[in-house]
Amino acid sequence: MVHFINSMRISFFSILLIICYNVNIEAFMPQTSNGRAIIALSWDGVVADTTEWRIRHGINAALTTWPQLTASSEELENDNTWLENKMLAIAPYLDGNASRMGDMDVSKTVEFSLLARLLLEEQQLDPSIGKIGKYSSQYHPQGSHKSISIPTIRSTRPLTVGEVQANWREYLFDTTLVRYPVVDQDGKKCNPIPTLEKNIIEQESATTKPSLQPIVVDALASSISSSIIITVQQDSDQRIAEETLASDSRLSDFPVRVFCENDISRDIEKNLELYVCSSWKKLQEMQRCRSNDSNEKNLPQLSLASWTSSVDQQNQAANSPFINVFTQDDLAERLSSRIFVADPS
């Protein structure tokens, strides 16, 4: 298993900070009493409810990428609740692992596709079809289900939701890449990520956009600050975020700025006041970098969004000296009650 990890070589702010596109950001930014002005909000989960949207596109892309899933495609039309429930429970643990594939700009939805592929084959080993009970009724098909049209060579039980949650990041993500390749025109087995990315982009361009978080959008619309920015994980998500935000009439007077986290600008790092994120993995990486930073007082407040994270992740954040847990009401209050003072310089 190969881990593409360079986080220890990157400064704390290079994980988060964003490019200004030749705009002097300090020119339009009011100053707070501590000299900071920027609040950064993660697009995924914090501003938009992207989970169900990615689940839907992830399943469709998996069915398109692997033709052997044809039987599952027909059966899922009548009963896909079990699969969506499983993916919804595992979603907080999908932290953009696909971006580890070198310089590829890979959508987070790719992970959802790989997860769907794994769960569909795991369903072959599940004997509890149609059973009742708290777990079976939620995470297993209630009618007849063949899962996939290829035989399995495994004789063990399927992985539970909890086992997938605990092992996805360290083991199962890399395992799915090896276990489920795609075959090119020459019959050669290839990494499935480029094909998945292509199919996902085609679907996202032709369908509806993610729904926005109502409380957060209302808070943005009523905020007195013009220095709030939205960050996306990949360049491929930036266009969707911009179009979705622009289509909401509540934000017609709000200067929405969307930037990719991979684009870095040192010009604005000193102005970052607060970062609210849905990815516990990213906040952990930033916390490790913060622990090694001698100028801790100049670092922004890190906050995990409670409405898009698991209870386990929230408990870990609550025990961290560097990370807070933010509710939607906390964020709305923070955006509406900030007091600005004149720049003493």
Secondary structure as UniProt FT lines:
FT   HELIX           7..9
FT   HELIX           12..15
FT   TURN            21..22
FT   HELIX           25..27
FT   STRAND          31..32
FT   TURN            33..34
FT   STRAND          38..42
FT   TURN            45..47
FT   STRAND          48..49
FT   HELIX           51..65
FT   HELIX           67..69
FT   HELIX           70..76
FT   TURN            77..78
FT   HELIX           81..90
FT   HELIX           91..93
FT   HELIX           97..100
FT   TURN            102..103
FT   HELIX           109..122
FT   HELIX           123..125
FT   TURN            129..130
FT   TURN            134..135
FT   HELIX           136..139
FT   HELIX           161..167
FT   HELIX           168..172
FT   HELIX           173..179
FT   STRAND          182..183
FT   TURN            185..186
FT   STRAND          189..190
FT   HELIX           193..206
FT   STRAND          211..212
FT   HELIX           214..222
FT   STRAND          228..232
FT   HELIX           235..246
FT   HELIX           249..251
FT   TURN            252..253
FT   STRAND          258..260
FT   TURN            261..262
FT   TURN            266..267
FT   HELIX           269..271
FT   STRAND          272..277
FT   HELIX           280..291
FT   HELIX           296..298
FT   STRAND          301..305
FT   HELIX           306..308
FT   HELIX           311..318
FT   STRAND          323..326
FT   HELIX           328..336
FT   STRAND          340..341
//
